[in-house]
Amino acid sequence: MHAIIETALAFPTVIFTVLLGFVLLYAALVIVGAFDLEFLDSFLGLEALDDVDAITEGGDATASGDGAGVVAGIMAALGISGVPITIWGSAVVLLSWMLSMIGMELAAPLLPAGPVGTIFAAGIGLGSFLVGGFIASRLVRPLRKIYVTEKAPQRSSLVGHSCTILSTKVDATFGRGEIDDGGAGFIAEVRCDRPDALTRGDRAIVFDYDPEHGVFRVAPTASELLDADR
């Protein structure tokens, strides 16, 4: 056990150990409801990752900013566009940590002391990250079917329909809901100008569609407003 702890806190594995600590903390906050699973996507401006068609069919992948566009391109190249970056990133960190632990356990007795050993150790860390990222991409790829928001033939026709909120919050920059389209339901990005007015499970009304950003504007129903005032 002491050897395992020593390896986890030694370079380069310690880098992944610290990141794994942040991943576990984030997961705990998601479980207790403090954060939404896709909060990090919204915080970093990566909503464009949800629109696979915009990336794969020649759309503007930089709509949310240069940084988001680069990440969107990477995710598209890996075939995991639409999957929350939190899920993919967590898998990358966990797998990289495991591979680095195994690699350093096997290679530590063979590594020379001094700068040369540090360089070889850094190579093991980089290799663990690259292999971990590749494996993580393969593992989370099936989740695209769950998170991809399909385009409706006429999104503007959904204005006036009711909507059930799926995310833990809806504000001017973030939100997800299921719009009643008369069928199985249409999952879409929604926005509300009243912060803290809507949360998961609440009912809302779609009153507008923003084609430039691909989001629906929603407002709480009368019953939701009454409940909020009580």
Summary of the structure (lengths in Angstrom):
residues: 230
radius of gyration: 21.6
end to end distance: 54.9
largest distance: 71.0
contacts: 707
relative contact order: 0.11
helix: 54%
strand: 12%
